[in-house]
C-alpha cells in the first residue's frame, strides 16, 4: 500500500462524540475528507444538523445523533442505530468532555458522580459496547481525547485531571484487552487550542504572555491542527500504534 493511501478511511464508519464543534468537529471533517461515513453526537440537534451540513458541503458523508452522553439508554440506542443502518462500526472517538473549574471542596458527591459519568464512565461503557461490534469484524479503532492537563494540574480545576487520567489508563488497558481482536486503543492529549470555548482566553493579553513563556511554538493551537494525529490513529497508517498517547501541544508539556 502506498503511504498516502494508508491514510484513507474509505468504507470506514466512524462515531465521534461531541462532534458539533471544536476539536471533535475538526476530527469529523478530517475523517469525512478521508472517505469515512461519520456520525457525530451532541445534545443540540439544530447545531448538529448545521455541523453535518458543513461536512456534507465539503463532500463528506455525515449524520448525527442528538442525546446527552451521560444518558446510558441513549448511548446504547445511538450505537445500535448505527449498527443496524451501517452494519458495523470501525472507529470510535471519545471526544466529549465537560469542564467545571471549581475546587474539590465546592462539589457535592452527586456533582462529582455526574461529572465523572460524563467525562469518564460514558467513554468506558461506550468503548466496551463498540468493541463488541468491532470484534465481529476483527478490526477497530478506539480513540480517546485526554489532555495535557491530566499531567499538568491547575488549582481550582480538580476533577478534570481525574477524568483525563482515567481515560489515559483506559487507553492502555483496552490496548491490552482488545489488541488480540485487531482493535487498537490510543489517545490524543491536546494542549492549548483556540476552540470556540477558549476564544476569550486565546485573545487575553495575560494568556498570550503565558503562551509565549510556556509553549515553545509561542502560540495557541489551531483547531484543524488536531486532525493529523486523529487521522493517523484511525487509519492503516497507524496500524501498529496501540496503547499510546500522542501529545499535541506545541511542546507545552516538555518545557520547564
ROGULO-632305 format. One line per 2 residues: number of its first residue (from 0); their letters; for each residue x, y, z of C-alpha. Coordinates in steps of 0.05 Angstrom, whole numbers, padded with zeros to 5 digits. Layout:
BEGIN
NUM = A = X/Y/Z  ...
// end
This chain:
BEGIN
0 = XX = 00000/00000/00000  00026/00069/-00018
2 = XX = 00039/00111/00043  -00013/00165/00025
4 = XX = -00064/00111/00010  -00054/00083/00081
6 = XX = -00087/00147/00108  -00152/00133/00071
8 = XX = -00215/00117/00110  -00256/00095/00050
10 = XX = -00311/00047/00073  -00300/00060/00147
12 = XX = -00356/00080/00195  -00336/00129/00250
14 = XX = -00373/00153/00311  -00347/00217/00343
16 = XX = -00378/00240/00408  -00384/00315/00417
18 = XX = -00371/00328/00343  -00413/00390/00335
20 = XX = -00356/00440/00344  -00285/00448/00368
22 = XX = -00235/00392/00362  -00290/00340/00352
24 = XX = -00315/00376/00291  -00245/00382/00262
26 = XX = -00235/00307/00272  -00302/00294/00238
28 = XX = -00282/00338/00180  -00216/00302/00171
30 = XX = -00250/00234/00172  -00302/00256/00121
32 = XX = -00248/00282/00075  -00211/00216/00083
34 = XX = -00273/00179/00059  -00307/00155/00123
36 = XX = -00381/00154/00138  -00385/00197/00200
38 = XX = -00436/00202/00256  -00428/00259/00306
40 = XX = -00463/00266/00373  -00484/00323/00419
42 = XX = -00544/00349/00456  -00564/00405/00408
44 = XX = -00600/00376/00347  -00602/00442/00310
46 = XX = -00528/00453/00320  -00512/00382/00299
48 = XX = -00552/00389/00235  -00514/00453/00219
50 = XX = -00448/00418/00231  -00468/00360/00187
52 = XX = -00489/00408/00132  -00418/00437/00133
54 = XX = -00388/00368/00130  -00433/00347/00072
56 = XX = -00419/00411/00033  -00346/00392/00032
58 = XX = -00365/00325/00002  -00368/00284/00065
60 = XX = -00419/00233/00090  -00445/00257/00157
62 = XX = -00504/00242/00203  -00517/00259/00275
64 = XX = -00548/00230/00338  -00574/00281/00389
66 = XX = -00570/00258/00461  -00535/00270/00527
68 = XX = -00473/00227/00531  -00488/00212/00605
70 = XX = -00555/00180/00586  -00539/00106/00585
72 = XX = -00601/00085/00547  -00590/00139/00494
74 = XX = -00517/00117/00485  -00539/00046/00473
76 = XX = -00594/00066/00424  -00547/00110/00384
78 = XX = -00496/00054/00376  -00550/00003/00359
80 = XX = -00578/00051/00306  -00510/00057/00273
82 = XX = -00500/-00019/00273  -00569/-00031/00244
84 = XX = -00562/00021/00189  -00488/00013/00173
86 = XX = -00477/-00059/00194  -00413/-00042/00231
88 = XX = -00372/00009/00269  -00298/00016/00254
90 = XX = -00276/00078/00292  -00299/00107/00358
92 = XX = -00273/00175/00381  -00290/00191/00453
94 = XX = -00284/00266/00449  -00338/00292/00497
96 = XX = -00310/00326/00559  -00345/00374/00606
98 = XX = -00305/00425/00646  -00322/00452/00714
100 = XX = -00268/00498/00742  -00280/00493/00817
102 = XX = -00240/00468/00876  -00258/00399/00901
104 = XX = -00289/00428/00965  -00342/00462/00922
106 = XX = -00370/00396/00894  -00424/00354/00925
108 = XX = -00420/00278/00919  -00475/00279/00867
110 = XX = -00439/00332/00826  -00375/00291/00828
112 = XX = -00412/00229/00805  -00446/00267/00748
114 = XX = -00380/00298/00724  -00343/00231/00725
116 = XX = -00401/00198/00690  -00398/00248/00632
118 = XX = -00322/00254/00626  -00300/00182/00641
120 = XX = -00353/00129/00652  -00391/00145/00588
122 = XX = -00327/00130/00548  -00316/00066/00587
124 = XX = -00384/00037/00572  -00388/00063/00500
126 = XX = -00320/00034/00484  -00340/-00033/00515
128 = XX = -00402/-00036/00472  -00367/-00012/00409
130 = XX = -00312/-00063/00418  -00364/-00119/00420
132 = XX = -00385/-00100/00350  -00313/-00088/00326
134 = XX = -00292/-00158/00348  -00340/-00189/00298
136 = XX = -00301/-00157/00241  -00232/-00166/00272
138 = XX = -00219/-00091/00264  -00229/-00028/00305
140 = XX = -00200/00037/00328  -00215/00065/00397
142 = XX = -00190/00136/00406  -00195/00179/00468
144 = XX = -00186/00254/00476  -00148/00264/00541
146 = XX = -00110/00329/00557  -00041/00354/00578
148 = XX = -00079/00377/00640  -00082/00305/00661
150 = XX = -00009/00314/00677  -00005/00389/00689
152 = XX = -00056/00403/00742  -00081/00473/00759
154 = XX = -00112/00497/00825  -00187/00503/00824
156 = XX = -00194/00450/00769  -00191/00386/00809
158 = XX = -00238/00337/00775  -00216/00347/00702
160 = XX = -00147/00315/00712  -00180/00257/00748
162 = XX = -00224/00241/00688  -00169/00252/00637
164 = XX = -00120/00207/00675  -00176/00156/00678
166 = XX = -00181/00158/00602  -00106/00151/00596
168 = XX = -00108/00088/00639  -00168/00063/00599
170 = XX = -00129/00072/00535  -00073/00027/00560
172 = XX = -00119/-00025/00590  -00161/-00032/00527
174 = XX = -00099/-00036/00483  -00081/-00099/00521
176 = XX = -00151/-00127/00526  -00174/-00116/00454
178 = XX = -00109/-00118/00416  -00115/-00192/00401
180 = XX = -00180/-00178/00365  -00149/-00128/00316
182 = XX = -00173/-00068/00356  -00124/-00013/00374
184 = XX = -00134/00036/00431  -00098/00103/00431
186 = XX = -00107/00173/00457  -00093/00245/00438
188 = XX = -00074/00295/00492  -00087/00365/00465
190 = XX = -00054/00426/00495  -00079/00497/00488
192 = XX = -00125/00501/00427  -00163/00563/00406
194 = XX = -00231/00530/00400  -00297/00567/00407
196 = XX = -00297/00551/00481  -00228/00581/00492
198 = XX = -00235/00640/00444  -00236/00691/00501
200 = XX = -00173/00661/00532  -00136/00657/00466
202 = XX = -00141/00733/00458  -00129/00752/00530
204 = XX = -00065/00792/00539  -00043/00754/00602
206 = XX = -00057/00687/00569  -00018/00707/00507
208 = XX = 00041/00724/00551  00035/00658/00586
210 = XX = 00033/00623/00519  00096/00657/00496
212 = XX = 00131/00637/00560  00108/00564/00566
214 = XX = 00094/00539/00496  00157/00532/00453
216 = XX = 00118/00548/00390  00093/00611/00427
218 = XX = 00021/00606/00404  -00044/00570/00414
220 = XX = -00060/00510/00371  -00108/00520/00313
222 = XX = -00166/00470/00317  -00151/00438/00249
224 = XX = -00082/00420/00275  -00113/00363/00315
226 = XX = -00134/00328/00251  -00068/00297/00232
228 = XX = -00060/00258/00297  -00133/00236/00295
230 = XX = -00127/00211/00223  -00063/00174/00238
232 = XX = -00094/00136/00296  -00157/00119/00256
234 = XX = -00123/00095/00192  -00078/00039/00168
236 = XX = -00020/00088/00174  -00024/00079/00249
238 = XX = -00040/00004/00249  00017/-00014/00297
240 = XX = 00004/00043/00346  -00030/00014/00407
242 = XX = -00036/00038/00479  -00003/00105/00463
244 = XX = -00020/00177/00477  00000/00228/00424
246 = XX = 00011/00296/00457  -00007/00353/00410
248 = XX = 00011/00416/00449  00065/00454/00413
250 = XX = 00115/00430/00465  00079/00457/00526
252 = XX = 00086/00393/00566  00162/00387/00557
254 = XX = 00182/00458/00576  00203/00472/00648
// end
